[in-house]
Each structure stands twice: as structure tokens, then as C-alpha cells.
Amino acid sequence: MIALVLGLYLFAKREWGEFLLDIKTHPYLIFGQAIADNIAWLGFVFAVLYASTSLVLSISEGYIILAAILGHHFNKERLKSHQILGASIAIPAMLLLAYISS
């Protein structure tokens, strides 16, 4: 459904040709990302099947923290003090939650 809506959006904005050019220019990147995204969704589905939904949602939302840490480490982005404090609290809490629930 999302692909259909975004395809219609690109068609309405007359940017469909640019999208096709991007696919021709970077096919491995685009299709690799599509495959990784689908694998991630399948992993999430299996996690929800075998564990409680609240637990899976709590742990899976840690990607935001991971993105902030990777951005700081690789892109030299600056983190504010409340972001550092939040990550330092959230990461051990997620690990403890995963340990307790297993």
C-alpha cells in the first residue's frame, strides 16, 4: 500500500522519471535497502509471534538510540547532554528488560 501511494505521489509530481534514473544509477543500493527492510519486518513479525508485543516494541524502538550513537561515532555529530543521558539510561534498561524477560 505504501509503495502504491508513493508511486502515485511521484507520478503526480512528475518525478517518476527521476526515480527510474535513480534506480538505474544505484540499483544495488536501492534493492539492497529494500531487501534489508523486508528482512527487518519479517524479523519483527517473528519476534512478535514468539514474545509479548510490549516487550518487542520496547526493545525495537532502541534503533533511535543506535542511530544517534552511530551518527556521533561515524559522522562526528554532536549529542546534547539530554541525549547522552537518555541513551545511557535507555540502553541498560533495554538490556535488563531483555534479560529479565528471557
ChimeraX attribute file (.defattr): number of C-alpha atoms within 10 A of each C-alpha:
attribute: neighborCount
match mode: 1-to-1
recipient: residues
	/A:1	6
	/A:2	7
	/A:3	8
	/A:4	9
	/A:5	10
	/A:6	11
	/A:7	15
	/A:8	13
	/A:9	13
	/A:10	15
	/A:11	13
	/A:12	10
	/A:13	9
	/A:14	11
	/A:15	13
	/A:16	15
	/A:17	11
	/A:18	11
	/A:19	14
	/A:20	12
	/A:21	12
	/A:22	13
	/A:23	14
	/A:24	11
	/A:25	11
	/A:26	12
	/A:27	13
	/A:28	11
	/A:29	12
	/A:30	14
	/A:31	12
	/A:32	12
	/A:33	12
	/A:34	12
	/A:35	12
	/A:36	12
	/A:37	12
	/A:38	12
	/A:39	12
	/A:40	12
	/A:41	12
	/A:42	12
	/A:43	12
	/A:44	15
	/A:45	13
	/A:46	11
	/A:47	16
	/A:48	15
	/A:49	11
	/A:50	9
	/A:51	12
	/A:52	11
	/A:53	13
	/A:54	10
	/A:55	15
	/A:56	17
	/A:57	13
	/A:58	13
	/A:59	16
	/A:60	13
	/A:61	11
	/A:62	14
	/A:63	10
	/A:64	11
	/A:65	17
	/A:66	13
	/A:67	11
	/A:68	17
	/A:69	19
	/A:70	13
	/A:71	14
	/A:72	13
	/A:73	11
	/A:74	8
	/A:75	10
	/A:76	10
	/A:77	12
	/A:78	13
	/A:79	13
	/A:80	8
	/A:81	9
	/A:82	9
	/A:83	14
	/A:84	15
	/A:85	11
	/A:86	11
	/A:87	18
	/A:88	12
	/A:89	11
	/A:90	15
	/A:91	15
	/A:92	11
	/A:93	14
	/A:94	17
	/A:95	12
	/A:96	12
	/A:97	14
	/A:98	14
	/A:99	9
	/A:100	8
	/A:101	10
	/A:102	7
